[in-house]
Amino acid sequence: MISPHSPWLSAHGKLWYDDKWYRYAWILWPQAFAAVLVMWFWAMPSNSTATAQWARPLDSSARYQELLALRDAAKSSQPSMDGLERDARGGEMDAQFFFGTLYDPDLKLSTIVAPDFAKAVEWYDKAASQGQQYALNNLALFYSSGVFTRVDYTRACYYALKLNANATGNGMTVKGDCYARGLGGTKLDPAQAASAYQAAPAKGAQPSPAPSVPAPSPSAPSPPAPVPLIPSPAPASPTDTADLPWGAIGFAADGSYSTVWKMRSQSEAEADVAKQCAAFGRGGCQVASISGQQCVGLATFIGSYARRRWQLSYTAGGATYPEAQAASLGRCNADERTRGRCQFRTAVCADGR
């Protein structure tokens, strides 16, 4: 014990009251020492490695199936939908895709939320930006079909061209159209077009089902009445067509169209495509069908001539996609009312090329 009359204690008291830095040092150094001790023990590695767990790599396939099951549950379960939304907002591209499908107006999966095209596009776009192939496929189809929004080939091709060689779905057909027709500013590339067309049926592309078209707004102006359509006759087909595939195109005067291919019979192809075309609600529809390895193209013109507004659509056949394209454009441009300003819309080949 230090004596109250100790010289050290006297000196300490004098410095304490006369020197503020001496006083601050006595106050702060115990706290600094304690902080150093805490940091040292915290940073010190543990000597026990027996229970250390290494992180295991994520099984992407298993995770995809897990999210798929969660999406299926989310169709009718709010907690599951909330969980899927958390994963989507966390940045998982597959979760973003599956969450978008719940709003997709073409799929109509959810019993909890109403179809919402804008939200479906928002979440598909988030997934597509990370390379999610199904999201890219759906966006390409949205903007190329014009069912739920106006046709926008710039956007359609932007997404379609990002589809890889293993992509599934009709988006590969859109990709082929972009390269074959130069849609959306795409540079013409017959080799890429042929590759995409060949991959489409191999990867499960099928004729599109009849689209569900929202009722037109009461305030929307009604389109001008179309002039009579002048479809070209379907190319002649062989006498025996029992084993040949059939394709058909149904179109309205304003250029709206639906296509089918690889159908079993002419009547089936024409009935299917007529149903799809009628669903657009764009006026009367004409149908042109082809069989075997033949193709039919569609070209349209919308404009005015001699103070009248014209909506014209023409079809023409060919043995290949380029021949059908050239024939339909030539037939449309031959009409003096178009003054050579026709636009090629699409072509369909009976065997799905």
TORLO-890846 format. One record per residue (C-alpha): residue in three letters; x, y, z. Coordinates in steps of 0.25 Angstrom, whole numbers, plus 2048, in hexadecimal, padded with zeros to 3 digits. Example, Ala and Ser with C-alpha at 12.3 -4.5 7.8 and 13.67 -1.06 7.14 Angstrom:
<rs>
ala8317EE81F ser8377FC81D 
</rs>
This chain:
<rs>
met800800800 ile80580E7FC ser807817808 pro7FE824807 his80B82C80A ser8138257FE pro81B82E7F5 trp8168267E9 leu8078297ED ser80A8387F0 ala8118397E2 his8058317DC gly7FB83B7E2 lys8028477DE leu8038427CF trp7F483E7D0 tyr7F084C7D3 asp7FA8547CC asp7FC84C7BE lys7F08497B6 trp7F783F7AD tyr7FC8377B9 arg7ED8367BD tyr7E88327B0 ala7F38277AF trp7EE8217BC ile7E08217B7 leu7E281C7A9 trp7ED8127AA pro7E58077B1 gln7DA8087A7 ala7E480779C phe7EB7FB7A2 ala7DD7F47A4 ala7DA7F7795 val7E77F1790 leu7E57E4799 val7D77E2793 met7DC7E4784 trp7E77DA787 phe7DE7CF78C trp7D47D2781 ala7DE7D1776 met7E67C577C pro7E37B9773 ser7DC7AD77A asn7E57A177D ser7D979877B thr7D779476D ala7D078776F thr7C278D76D ala7C6797762 gln7BC796756 trp7C0799748 ala7B67A073F arg7B0797735 pro7AE79B727 leu79F79E723 asp79879371B ser79279C710 ser78979170B ala78478E719 arg78279C71C tyr77A79E70F gln771793712 glu76F798720 leu76B7A671A leu76279F711 ala75B79871C leu75A7A5724 arg7547AC717 asp7497A1716 ala7467A2724 ala7457B1723 lys73A7B0719 ser7307AF724 ser7387B1731 gln73C7C0735 pro7477BB73E ser74E7B4733 met74C7C072A asp7527C9734 gly75E7BF735 leu7607BF726 glu75F7CE726 arg76A7CF731 asp7737C6728 ala7707CE71C arg7737DB723 gly7807D4728 gly7857D371A glu7837C5716 met7807C4707 asp7787B8707 ala7707BD713 gln76D7CA70B phe7697C26FF phe75F7B9707 phe75A7C570E gly7577CC700 thr74F7C06FC leu7457C2707 tyr7427CF700 asp7437CA6F1 pro7367CD6EB asp7387C26E1 leu73A7B76EC lys7307BC6F6 leu7367B3701 ser7327BB70E thr7257BB715 ile72B7C671F val72F7D1715 ala7297D5708 pro7317D46FB asp7397E06F9 phe7417E26ED ala74A7ED6F2 lys74E7E66FE ala7517D96F6 val75A7E16ED glu7617E86F9 trp7647DA700 tyr7687D36F3 asp7717DF6EF lys7787DE6FC ala77A7CF6FA ala77E7D16EB ser7897DB6EF gln7907D06F6 gly78E7C66EA gln7827BE6EE gln77E7B76E1 tyr76F7B56E4 ala76D7C46E8 leu7757C86DB asn76B7BF6D3 asn75F7C46D9 leu7637D36D7 ala7667D06C8 leu7597CA6C6 phe7517D56CD tyr7577E06C4 ser7577D86B7 ser7487D36B9 gly7427E06BC val7377D96C4 phe7397E16D1 thr7407ED6CC arg7447F36BF val74D7EB6B6 asp75B7F06B9 tyr7667E96B1 thr7717F16B7 arg76E7EB6C4 ala76A7DE6BF cys7777DC6B8 tyr77F7E26C4 tyr77A7D66CC ala77A7CC6C2 leu7887CE6BD lys78D7CB6CB leu7877BD6CB asn7927B26CA ala7927A66C2 asn78C79D6CD ala7807A76CF thr7727A06CE gly7657A66CA asn7607AF6BE gly76A7BA6C1 met7747B36B8 thr76A7B56AC val76A7C46B0 lys7797C36B0 gly7797BD6A2 asp76F7C869D cys7787D36A2 tyr7847CE69A ala77C7CA68E arg7747D768D gly77D7E1693 leu7737E469E gly7757EF6A8 gly7827F36A1 thr7887E56A2 lys7937E3697 leu78E7D968D asp7957CB68F pro78F7BF688 ala7997B668F gln7947BA69D ala7867BA698 ala7877AC693 ser78D7A76A0 ala7827AD6A8 tyr7777A869F gln77D79A6A0 ala77F79B6AF ala77179F6B2 pro7697926AF ala77578A6B5 lys7747926C2 gly7657906C3 ala75F79C6BC gln75179A6B9 pro7467A26B2 ser7417AD6BB pro7347AB6C2 ala7287B46BF pro72C7C16C7 ser7237C76D1 val7217D66CD pro71C7E06D7 ala70F7E76D3 pro7127F46CC ser7108016D4 pro7038086D1 ser70A8156CF ala71480F6C4 pro7108136B6 ser70B8086AD pro7148056A2 pro710809694 ala7097FE68C pro7127F5684 val7117F4675 pro70E7E6670 leu71A7DD671 ile7207D7665 pro7287CA66A ser72F7C2660 pro72B7B465E ala7337AA666 pro73E7A365E ala73B797657 ser73D78A660 pro74077C65C thr734773659 asp73776A665 thr739773671 ala73576867C asp742768682 leu74677767F pro74678268A trp73D78E688 gly73F79C68C ala7367A868B ile7367B768D gly7297BF692 phe72A7CE690 ala7227DB691 ala7237E7688 asp72B7EF692 gly7367E4692 ser7327DD69F tyr7357CE69C ser7367C06A3 thr73E7B469D val73E7A569F trp74779A69A lys74978B69A met73A78969B arg73477B697 ser72A78068D gln72678C685 ser71978E68C glu71F78D69A ala72A798696 glu71F7A1690 ala7167A069C asp7217A26A6 val7277AE69F ala7197B469D lys7157B36AB gln7227BA6AF cys7207C56A5 ala7127C86A9 ala7177C96B8 phe71E7D66B4 gly7117DD6B1 arg7177E56A5 gly70C7E269B gly70A7D7691 cys7157CD690 gln71A7C6683 val7217B8684 ala72C7B367A ser7317A567C ile73D79D677 ser74278F678 gly74E787677 gln75B78F676 gln75479C671 cys7547A9677 val74A7B5677 gly74E7C467A leu7467CF67E ala7487DE67A thr7407EA67E phe73E7F967B ile737803684 gly73681167F ser72E81B676 tyr72D81D668 ala724826660 arg71E82B66D arg71A81E672 arg72081567C trp724807678 gln7277FB680 leu72C7F0677 ser7317E2679 tyr7377D866F thr73C7CA670 ala7447C2666 gly74B7B5666 gly7597B0664 ala7627A3665 thr76A7AA670 tyr7687B567B pro7707BF672 glu7687BC666 ala75B7BE66D gln7607CB673 ala7647D0665 ala7577CB65F ser74E7D2669 leu7557DF669 gly7557DF65A arg7477DC659 cys7447E7663 asn74D7F265D ala7467EF64F asp73A7F5654 glu73A804650 arg73480865D thr740804665 arg74A80B65C gly754801660 arg75480366F cys74F7F6674 gln7557EF680 phe7587E0681 arg7517DB68D thr7547CC68E ala7557BF687 val7517B168B cys7567A4686 ala74D797687 asp75978F68D gly75C799697 arg76979F691 
</rs>
